[in-house]
Amino acid sequence: AQKITQTQPGMFVQEKEAVTLDCTYDTSDQSYGLFWYKQPSSGEMIFLIYQGSYDEQNATEGRYSLNFQKARKSANLVISASQLGDSAMYFCAMRGVTGNYGQNFVFGPGTRLSVLP
Amino acid sequence: SQTIHQWPATLVQPVGSPLSLECTVEGTSNPNLYWYRQAAGRGLQLLFYSVGIGQISSEVPQNLSASRPQDRQFILSSKKLLLSDSGFYLCASADRGLNQPQHFGDGTRLSIL
């Protein structure tokens, strides 16, 4: 079965510093996609970044980058130059091919990030 | 890109009353559609997903049901709400392909009294 683990229930970071949010995954699939989402207190889920299992380079989107270590099955999100608006819940998710043939996404429990002024 | 319309944003219902939450999608065709529930401060619980019109898969047995009467319309229903149905409900849409993310609506906060 596919599983996402986020071991940090809460994280604090000083404004303008970088922060790493951990994500490890478990799957027997060879092909899969990894995603990070941000959920502010208002509730909407915002897609941040994607990494494919066969991508050799780490994904980057603006201040977001994904530290992908396939052998360790980890896909950590790095936020550079944190801003107060980055305070939110962050979810790691995976989409694979087994089970429901890629129809389902598996989400981690989330990490609440608080950016301090 | 896709736009997910979900309404209402907030709903207060008495125990035992019916429920209908609607979600419509713009900007794509034949997407996979999903209903999630989220308790306060917790993760996402997948309730239903659909790969096509009239095709519904349930992930969690409960008193809720879902329907997909049109390609880009997904409805969550209940005949009789329970207190435990309170929560934040999110509709999501995703194109096929492992590299396709889910796009979410703004959610409905449902309170059962």
Interface residues (C-beta under 8 A of the other chain):
Chain A: S31 Y32 G33 F35 S42 G43 E44 M45 I46 F47 Y50 G52 S53 F91 A93 R95 G96 V97 N100 G102 Q103 N104 F105 F107 G108 P109 G110 R112
Chain B: N32 Y34 G41 R42 G43 L44 L46 Y49 V51 S57 E59 F88 L90 A92 A94 R96 G97 L98 N99 Q100 P101 Q102 H103 F104 G105 D106 G107 R109
